[in-house]
Amino acid sequence: MPTLETAIIVVGIIAGVAVAMLFGDFLGNRVGRARLAIALGVFVLIAVVVFTIYAGVVLLGQKS
């Protein structure tokens, strides 16, 4: 299942980058925290939903 493992890694990287950006914004205060948090929250939510759908399709495909 190398494609599912790749998808898990990509979602982990996206979440890690989001946390790093929020931490950087907290320290640097260059961009408004609220705007960045909302944008990253939406982006991570979309990534998790897409991953969940993809994982469901892959796992259902294996049962057949």
CNS distance restraints for C-alpha pairs under 8 A (distance, minus, plus):
assign (resid   1 and name CA) (resid   5 and name CA) 6.49 0.50 0.50
assign (resid   2 and name CA) (resid   6 and name CA) 6.15 0.50 0.50
assign (resid   3 and name CA) (resid   7 and name CA) 6.25 0.50 0.50
assign (resid   4 and name CA) (resid   8 and name CA) 6.28 0.50 0.50
assign (resid   4 and name CA) (resid  55 and name CA) 6.63 0.50 0.50
assign (resid   4 and name CA) (resid  58 and name CA) 7.47 0.50 0.50
assign (resid   5 and name CA) (resid   9 and name CA) 6.29 0.50 0.50
assign (resid   6 and name CA) (resid  10 and name CA) 6.20 0.50 0.50
assign (resid   7 and name CA) (resid  11 and name CA) 6.24 0.50 0.50
assign (resid   7 and name CA) (resid  51 and name CA) 6.78 0.50 0.50
assign (resid   8 and name CA) (resid  12 and name CA) 6.19 0.50 0.50
assign (resid   8 and name CA) (resid  51 and name CA) 7.75 0.50 0.50
assign (resid   9 and name CA) (resid  13 and name CA) 6.14 0.50 0.50
assign (resid  10 and name CA) (resid  14 and name CA) 6.18 0.50 0.50
assign (resid  11 and name CA) (resid  15 and name CA) 6.18 0.50 0.50
assign (resid  11 and name CA) (resid  47 and name CA) 6.64 0.50 0.50
assign (resid  11 and name CA) (resid  48 and name CA) 6.99 0.50 0.50
assign (resid  11 and name CA) (resid  51 and name CA) 7.40 0.50 0.50
assign (resid  12 and name CA) (resid  16 and name CA) 6.04 0.50 0.50
assign (resid  13 and name CA) (resid  17 and name CA) 6.04 0.50 0.50
assign (resid  14 and name CA) (resid  18 and name CA) 6.18 0.50 0.50
assign (resid  14 and name CA) (resid  44 and name CA) 6.99 0.50 0.50
assign (resid  14 and name CA) (resid  47 and name CA) 7.96 0.50 0.50
assign (resid  15 and name CA) (resid  19 and name CA) 6.30 0.50 0.50
assign (resid  15 and name CA) (resid  44 and name CA) 6.56 0.50 0.50
assign (resid  16 and name CA) (resid  20 and name CA) 6.16 0.50 0.50
assign (resid  17 and name CA) (resid  21 and name CA) 6.01 0.50 0.50
assign (resid  18 and name CA) (resid  22 and name CA) 6.18 0.50 0.50
assign (resid  18 and name CA) (resid  40 and name CA) 6.16 0.50 0.50
assign (resid  18 and name CA) (resid  44 and name CA) 7.73 0.50 0.50
assign (resid  19 and name CA) (resid  23 and name CA) 6.14 0.50 0.50
assign (resid  20 and name CA) (resid  24 and name CA) 6.05 0.50 0.50
assign (resid  21 and name CA) (resid  25 and name CA) 6.00 0.50 0.50
assign (resid  22 and name CA) (resid  26 and name CA) 6.08 0.50 0.50
assign (resid  22 and name CA) (resid  33 and name CA) 7.55 0.50 0.50
assign (resid  22 and name CA) (resid  36 and name CA) 7.38 0.50 0.50
assign (resid  22 and name CA) (resid  37 and name CA) 6.96 0.50 0.50
assign (resid  23 and name CA) (resid  27 and name CA) 6.36 0.50 0.50
assign (resid  24 and name CA) (resid  28 and name CA) 5.79 0.50 0.50
assign (resid  24 and name CA) (resid  29 and name CA) 7.83 0.50 0.50
assign (resid  25 and name CA) (resid  29 and name CA) 5.01 0.50 0.50
assign (resid  25 and name CA) (resid  30 and name CA) 6.40 0.50 0.50
assign (resid  25 and name CA) (resid  31 and name CA) 6.45 0.50 0.50
assign (resid  25 and name CA) (resid  32 and name CA) 7.78 0.50 0.50
assign (resid  25 and name CA) (resid  33 and name CA) 6.55 0.50 0.50
assign (resid  26 and name CA) (resid  33 and name CA) 7.03 0.50 0.50
assign (resid  29 and name CA) (resid  33 and name CA) 7.34 0.50 0.50
assign (resid  31 and name CA) (resid  35 and name CA) 7.68 0.50 0.50
assign (resid  31 and name CA) (resid  36 and name CA) 6.98 0.50 0.50
assign (resid  32 and name CA) (resid  36 and name CA) 6.32 0.50 0.50
assign (resid  33 and name CA) (resid  37 and name CA) 5.89 0.50 0.50
assign (resid  34 and name CA) (resid  38 and name CA) 6.12 0.50 0.50
assign (resid  35 and name CA) (resid  39 and name CA) 6.19 0.50 0.50
assign (resid  36 and name CA) (resid  40 and name CA) 6.01 0.50 0.50
assign (resid  37 and name CA) (resid  41 and name CA) 5.81 0.50 0.50
assign (resid  38 and name CA) (resid  42 and name CA) 6.15 0.50 0.50
assign (resid  39 and name CA) (resid  43 and name CA) 6.19 0.50 0.50
assign (resid  40 and name CA) (resid  44 and name CA) 5.95 0.50 0.50
assign (resid  41 and name CA) (resid  45 and name CA) 5.98 0.50 0.50
assign (resid  42 and name CA) (resid  46 and name CA) 6.14 0.50 0.50
assign (resid  43 and name CA) (resid  47 and name CA) 6.21 0.50 0.50
assign (resid  44 and name CA) (resid  48 and name CA) 6.10 0.50 0.50
assign (resid  45 and name CA) (resid  49 and name CA) 6.17 0.50 0.50
assign (resid  46 and name CA) (resid  50 and name CA) 6.10 0.50 0.50
assign (resid  47 and name CA) (resid  51 and name CA) 6.03 0.50 0.50
assign (resid  48 and name CA) (resid  52 and name CA) 6.02 0.50 0.50
assign (resid  49 and name CA) (resid  53 and name CA) 6.26 0.50 0.50
assign (resid  50 and name CA) (resid  54 and name CA) 6.13 0.50 0.50
assign (resid  51 and name CA) (resid  55 and name CA) 5.94 0.50 0.50
assign (resid  52 and name CA) (resid  56 and name CA) 6.05 0.50 0.50
assign (resid  53 and name CA) (resid  57 and name CA) 6.22 0.50 0.50
assign (resid  54 and name CA) (resid  58 and name CA) 6.19 0.50 0.50
assign (resid  55 and name CA) (resid  59 and name CA) 5.98 0.50 0.50
assign (resid  56 and name CA) (resid  60 and name CA) 5.91 0.50 0.50
assign (resid  57 and name CA) (resid  61 and name CA) 5.99 0.50 0.50
assign (resid  58 and name CA) (resid  62 and name CA) 6.46 0.50 0.50
assign (resid  59 and name CA) (resid  63 and name CA) 6.74 0.50 0.50
assign (resid  60 and name CA) (resid  64 and name CA) 7.01 0.50 0.50
